[in-house]
């Protein structure tokens, strides 16, 4: 039972980590684009 629960917990942990690792670069990219758009609007 202990081994099963620990494996289940690790699998539950790895999925959100994978989602975060894929979402973070997209957020950084979008924020960078928005900053560039703001600078272009200021010019």
PyMOL commands that set and color helices and strands:
alter all, ss='L'
color gray80, all
select helices_A, chain A and resi 2-42
alter helices_A, ss='H'
color red, helices_A
deselect
rebuild
show_as cartoon
